[in-house]
Amino acid sequence: MLRKLINQSLNLNNEIFEIYYAYFHKRIFISLFVVFRRLILILFFAILSLIIKKYQYLLITLSYIILALEILELIKEIKYFGILRTKFQVRGMYLQNFLIALLIPPVGKVITKADWKNIKRKDKELYKAAKCDESCGYCYSYCRDLALLLSNATIIYCIIYEPNHPHGVAHAIIHKDDEVYDTNMRQHFKYEDYLKLHHVKIYKEFEYEDYNKEKFHSFVRKDFVKFCSQYHVTVYST
């Protein structure tokens, strides 16, 4: 049922949808769980009250308390919409990061389990940031920082298009063998799947000898901006 709703909302062709769903279905379920976690808890206590008659009134009372908290939260979210996150939303963000790390571990051919241990040993701050939302939106910096601690990895500067979205985004990903690692999504993809899913337009692929240079991004940015401007895409500095 949910699969069908997602397909209808995205309106993708069958091949692209199958790729999309294979990589993102867990992330979608996690997001829905985090957003509706109080309502799920209310439903859980309500069902439990029908099964355990002895504690029925207690469980119903808990359901009402959680419902009241949910209503208050909705009022706060409407009040602060676009201004700041509520405490509940911040806790939800941490919970989502935890569940994504647990259920979609960022381990693959690009960054193996041994690589992550090595990154943690050499740079704990990078390790922590690369495994949470802090890395989102800073693809150039994190791709280079991570790639420098890997072996035989390249960095691809490119333009990607989100599924069913007309506007491209300047981006960088790490490539090794037949996989890529996206620092924004904190996830590995098959190289060919990623190209199809995001309609990738590749600017250039850089070897270690290139990105090991000081101020690498500043050095390549000028020509990358020219490339992106052909597709009316903005290049950010991070």
Salt bridges, closest charged atoms under 4 A:
GLU15 OE2 - LYS196 NZ 3.03
GLU18 OE2 - ARG3 NH2 2.68
GLU70 OE1 - ARG38 NH1 3.90
ASP133 OD1 - ARG186 NH1 3.03
ASP178 OD1 - LYS109 NZ 2.97
ASP178 OD2 - LYS190 NZ 3.36
GLU179 OE2 - LYS190 NZ 3.98
ASP182 OD2 - HIS171 NE2 3.09
GLU205 OE2 - HIS175 ND1 2.60
